[in-house]
């Protein structure tokens, strides 16, 4: 099992809540990304920035919005709030 925290297995004062969530989500996302559709987390809208294919999902950590890629394989446009 991967280590999520600075000292190995438990959070400490250097691990903010967001950092802990990112590490746990990142491991979970990596486990599911190979199943066909990709799931990405970032800050801000993916439109014009994040390359993806239809079916991919993006979560904007600034707003909490979830986007789905609906058009354009391997392009950075075609994202819609879901």
C-alpha positions as a Python dict, from the first residue, in 0.01 Angstrom:
ca = {
    (1, 'X'): (0, 0, 0),
    (2, 'X'): (138, 345, -90),
    (3, 'X'): (230, 593, 180),
    (4, 'X'): (2, 898, 172),
    (5, 'X'): (152, 1104, 451),
    (6, 'X'): (480, 1277, 536),
    (7, 'X'): (570, 1028, 806),
    (8, 'X'): (443, 721, 625),
    (9, 'X'): (103, 621, 757),
    (10, 'X'): (-55, 901, 958),
    (11, 'X'): (-120, 1270, 889),
    (12, 'X'): (80, 1531, 1079),
    (13, 'X'): (97, 1910, 1102),
    (14, 'X'): (261, 1930, 757),
    (15, 'X'): (-29, 1750, 587),
    (16, 'X'): (-313, 1994, 525),
    (17, 'X'): (-659, 1847, 480),
    (18, 'X'): (-649, 1931, 110),
    (19, 'X'): (-308, 1768, 69),
    (20, 'X'): (-434, 1451, 237),
    (21, 'X'): (-746, 1447, 20),
    (22, 'X'): (-539, 1499, -295),
    (23, 'X'): (-310, 1209, -206),
    (24, 'X'): (-594, 971, -126),
    (25, 'X'): (-797, 1077, -431),
    (26, 'X'): (-489, 1059, -651),
    (27, 'X'): (-428, 697, -557),
    (28, 'X'): (-794, 612, -607),
    (29, 'X'): (-806, 796, -939),
    (30, 'X'): (-493, 620, -1062),
    (31, 'X'): (-657, 287, -984),
    (32, 'X'): (-963, 370, -1195),
    (33, 'X'): (-802, 570, -1476),
    (34, 'X'): (-688, 260, -1658),
    (35, 'X'): (-1046, 136, -1685),
    (36, 'X'): (-1124, 335, -2001),
    (37, 'X'): (-1208, 691, -1898),
    (38, 'X'): (-967, 924, -1724),
    (39, 'X'): (-1051, 1123, -1411),
    (40, 'X'): (-847, 1439, -1351),
    (41, 'X'): (-845, 1690, -1067),
    (42, 'X'): (-726, 2046, -1118),
    (43, 'X'): (-782, 2408, -1022),
    (44, 'X'): (-997, 2596, -1273),
    (45, 'X'): (-1195, 2506, -1582),
    (46, 'X'): (-1046, 2238, -1809),
    (47, 'X'): (-1183, 2405, -2124),
    (48, 'X'): (-894, 2499, -2351),
    (49, 'X'): (-641, 2358, -2102),
    (50, 'X'): (-685, 1987, -2030),
    (51, 'X'): (-654, 1737, -2316),
    (52, 'X'): (-900, 1452, -2299),
    (53, 'X'): (-1136, 1228, -2491),
    (54, 'X'): (-1515, 1184, -2468),
    (55, 'X'): (-1611, 1013, -2144),
    (56, 'X'): (-1326, 1164, -1940),
    (57, 'X'): (-1415, 1345, -1618),
    (58, 'X'): (-1250, 1648, -1459),
    (59, 'X'): (-1310, 1792, -1109),
    (60, 'X'): (-1240, 2162, -1052),
    (61, 'X'): (-1107, 2190, -696),
    (62, 'X'): (-1172, 2567, -692),
    (63, 'X'): (-1547, 2544, -754),
    (64, 'X'): (-1633, 2180, -692),
    (65, 'X'): (-1779, 2153, -1044),
    (66, 'X'): (-1747, 1826, -1230),
    (67, 'X'): (-1689, 1844, -1604),
    (68, 'X'): (-1739, 1572, -1864),
    (69, 'X'): (-1560, 1562, -2197),
    (70, 'X'): (-1835, 1530, -2458),
    (71, 'X'): (-1668, 1606, -2791),
    (72, 'X'): (-1325, 1590, -2955),
    (73, 'X'): (-1089, 1299, -2896),
    (74, 'X'): (-744, 1406, -2770),
    (75, 'X'): (-836, 1777, -2769),
    (76, 'X'): (-854, 2043, -2498),
    (77, 'X'): (-1207, 2163, -2587),
    (78, 'X'): (-1550, 2003, -2554),
    (79, 'X'): (-1577, 2001, -2172),
    (80, 'X'): (-1919, 2062, -2016),
    (81, 'X'): (-2026, 2101, -1652),
    (82, 'X'): (-2206, 1788, -1551),
}
